[in-house]
């Protein structure tokens, strides 16, 4: 009589232990960085504000509501620009990867704009679109779009031809191959493009707010610079890092759920 051994529970326990270990090392790394920062400030090796001074300033800005206003303004711009860029990038990337004619027509334009830093387009965007939210969202859209469209296209062209040929032999139509082979195989590349696009979006929104804005974390840093207010500058930097990290973790969780079939190291 053959006994079937259920390995689900031990595997789940192992994954939970790995997650706790990863979380623990992350906390330890964060605490170590804060400790080195604190030692550098009390030892006179740096003119940076102490962690306590930054924490105190964070509480002050949060209490008077200024911090939440700036966070909301920057987060709104990033989310809108990133969403529009990603939604447009995925179908265009699929189109470029699946149809050679589309690739020949679109790819030169993608490469042309990709070598131009989005920051260099900010002055042109302000002149042509005004000084309201449109130029800021446009440059964020462009940064996110270029990252996602290249990753999506690369994902399509990187699909193993053996899978496509095997599907054709089994009688699958082009539509079925696209849905059942191309899209799943390209998903990891798309999500990597999203992660890169998020970083580019945050970098771009800060630069845009430095040039023309009345609120936002980048705007607050510019105002603090005029008065040499280092704690306020650090508050904005920390908030940008925290928000970017949280958004990146959301994409990572989505990647793990959507690509659970993929072998991982």
C-alpha positions in Angstrom: 0.0 0.0 0.0 1.5 3.4 -1.1 1.4 6.2 1.4 1.0 9.7 0.0 2.9 12.3 2.0 1.4 15.8 2.2 4.3 18.3 1.9 2.1 21.4 1.8 2.3 22.1 5.5 6.1 21.8 5.8 6.6 23.9 2.7 4.3 26.6 4.1 6.2 26.6 7.4 9.5 26.9 5.5 8.1 29.9 3.5 6.9 31.5 6.7 10.3 31.1 8.3 12.0 32.6 5.3 9.6 35.5 5.3 10.2 36.2 9.0 14.0 35.9 8.5 13.8 38.4 5.6 11.7 40.8 7.6 14.1 40.5 10.5 17.2 41.2 8.4 15.4 44.2 6.9 14.6 45.6 10.3 18.1 45.0 11.4 19.5 46.8 8.4 17.2 49.7 8.9 18.2 50.0 12.5 21.9 49.8 11.7 21.5 52.6 9.1 19.8 54.8 11.7 22.5 54.0 14.2 25.3 55.0 11.9 23.4 58.2 11.0 23.0 59.0 14.8 26.7 58.3 15.5 27.8 60.5 12.6 25.8 63.4 13.9 26.8 63.2 17.5 30.4 62.5 16.6 30.6 65.7 14.6 31.5 63.9 11.4 28.5 65.3 9.6 26.4 68.5 9.4 23.3 66.4 8.8 20.4 66.8 11.3 20.1 64.0 13.9 17.4 61.3 13.6 15.6 62.9 16.6 15.6 66.3 15.0 14.0 64.8 11.8 11.5 62.8 13.8 10.5 66.0 15.8 10.1 68.0 12.6 8.0 65.2 11.1 5.6 65.3 14.0 5.4 69.1 13.8 4.6 69.0 10.1 2.1 66.2 10.6 0.3 68.0 13.4 -0.2 71.2 11.4 -1.3 69.2 8.4 1.3 70.5 6.0 3.0 67.0 5.7 -0.3 65.3 4.7 -1.0 68.0 2.1 2.4 67.5 0.5 2.1 63.8 0.6 -1.3 63.8 -1.0 -0.2 66.2 -3.7 2.9 64.2 -4.7 1.2 60.8 -4.4 -1.7 61.9 -6.5 0.6 63.1 -9.3 2.6 59.9 -9.2 -0.4 57.6 -9.2 -2.1 59.4 -12.1 1.0 59.7 -14.3 2.1 56.1 -13.5 -1.3 54.6 -14.1 -1.8 56.4 -17.5 1.8 55.5 -18.5 1.5 51.8 -17.5 -2.0 51.3 -19.1 -0.8 52.7 -22.4 2.6 51.0 -22.3 1.4 47.4 -22.0 -0.7 47.2 -25.2 1.8 49.1 -27.2 4.6 46.8 -25.9 2.6 43.8 -26.9 1.9 45.3 -30.3 5.6 46.0 -30.9 6.6 42.5 -29.8 3.9 40.6 -31.7 3.9 42.5 -35.0 7.1 43.3 -36.8 5.5 46.2 -38.7 4.4 47.9 -35.5 7.9 47.4 -34.1 9.6 49.0 -37.1 7.2 52.0 -36.9 7.1 52.6 -33.1 10.5 51.4 -31.8 12.5 54.4 -33.3 10.2 56.8 -31.5 10.5 54.9 -28.2 14.3 54.9 -28.4 14.3 58.5 -29.4 12.4 59.7 -26.3 14.1 57.1 -24.1 17.5 58.7 -24.5 16.0 62.1 -23.6 15.8 62.5 -19.8 12.2 63.3 -18.7 13.7 66.1 -16.6 14.8 67.8 -19.8 11.2 67.9 -21.0 9.9 69.7 -18.0 10.6 73.2 -19.3 9.0 72.4 -22.6 6.0 70.8 -20.8 5.5 73.9 -18.6 5.7 76.3 -21.6 3.2 74.2 -23.7 0.9 72.9 -21.0 1.0 75.6 -18.4 2.0 75.6 -14.7 -0.9 73.6 -13.3 -1.0 69.8 -12.9 -0.8 68.9 -16.6 3.0 69.3 -17.1 3.9 67.4 -13.9 1.6 64.5 -14.7 2.8 64.5 -18.3 6.5 64.1 -17.5 5.6 61.4 -14.9 3.5 59.6 -17.5 6.5 59.7 -19.9 8.9 58.3 -17.4 6.6 55.4 -16.4 5.5 54.7 -20.0 9.0 54.4 -21.4 10.1 52.0 -18.7 7.0 49.8 -19.0 6.8 49.7 -22.8 10.4 48.6 -23.2 10.0 45.8 -20.5 6.7 44.6 -22.1 8.2 44.5 -25.6 11.3 42.7 -24.2 9.0 40.2 -22.5 7.2 39.3 -25.7 10.3 38.9 -27.8 12.0 36.8 -25.1 9.2 34.1 -25.1 10.7 30.8 -26.0 9.7 30.0 -29.6 9.4 26.3 -28.6 6.3 27.1 -26.6 4.7 29.0 -29.5 5.5 26.3 -32.0 4.2 23.6 -29.7 0.9 25.5 -29.3 0.6 25.9 -33.1 1.2 22.1 -33.5 -1.7 21.5 -31.1 -3.9 23.7 -33.2 -4.0 26.8 -31.1 -5.0 30.0 -32.9 -3.0 33.2 -32.7 -5.4 34.7 -30.2 -5.1 31.6 -27.9 -1.3 31.6 -28.1 -1.3 35.3 -27.2 -3.6 34.8 -24.2 -2.2 31.5 -22.9 1.5 31.8 -23.8 2.6 35.3 -24.5 0.8 37.2 -21.8 1.8 34.8 -18.9 5.4 34.6 -20.1 5.6 38.4 -20.4 4.1 39.2 -17.0 7.4 39.1 -15.0 9.0 41.5 -17.5 5.9 43.8 -17.3 6.0 43.9 -13.5 9.8 44.7 -13.5 9.0 47.5 -15.9 6.4 48.8 -13.4 8.9 48.7 -10.6 11.4 50.7 -12.6 8.7 53.1 -13.7 7.7 53.8 -10.1 11.2 54.8 -9.3 11.4 57.0 -12.4 8.0 58.5 -11.5 9.1 59.6 -8.1 12.3 61.0 -9.3 10.4 63.0 -12.0 7.7 64.3 -9.7 10.3 65.7 -7.3 12.1 67.5 -10.1 8.8 68.8 -11.5 7.8 70.2 -8.1 11.1 71.9 -7.7 10.4 73.9 -10.9 6.7 74.7 -10.7 4.4 73.7 -7.8 2.6 75.1 -4.8 2.6 71.9 -2.8 4.3 68.5 -2.8 7.3 66.9 -1.2 9.6 68.3 -3.8 8.2 71.8 -3.4 8.7 71.6 0.4 12.3 70.6 -0.1 12.9 73.6 -2.3 11.3 76.0 0.2 13.3 74.4 3.1 16.5 74.9 1.0 16.0 78.6 0.9 16.1 78.8 4.7 18.7 76.0 5.2 16.1 73.9 7.0 17.8 70.6 6.9 15.3 68.7 9.1 12.4 69.6 6.7 14.5 68.5 3.7 15.1 65.2 5.4 11.4 64.7 6.2 10.5 65.0 2.6 13.3 62.7 1.6 12.2 60.1 4.1 8.6 60.3 3.1 9.5 59.9 -0.6 11.6 56.8 0.3 8.8 55.3 2.5 6.1 55.9 -0.1 8.2 54.5 -2.9 9.1 51.5 -0.8 5.5 50.8 0.0 4.4 51.1 -3.6 7.3 48.8 -4.7 6.3 46.2 -2.2 2.7 46.2 -3.6 4.1 45.5 -7.0 6.4 42.7 -5.6 3.4 41.1 -3.9 1.4 41.3 -7.2 4.4 39.8 -9.0 4.6 36.8 -6.5 0.9 36.1 -6.9 0.8 36.5 -10.7 4.0 34.5 -11.4 3.8 31.8 -8.7 4.5 29.3 -11.4 7.9 30.7 -12.0 10.9 29.0 -10.4 12.7 31.3 -8.0 16.1 31.2 -6.3 
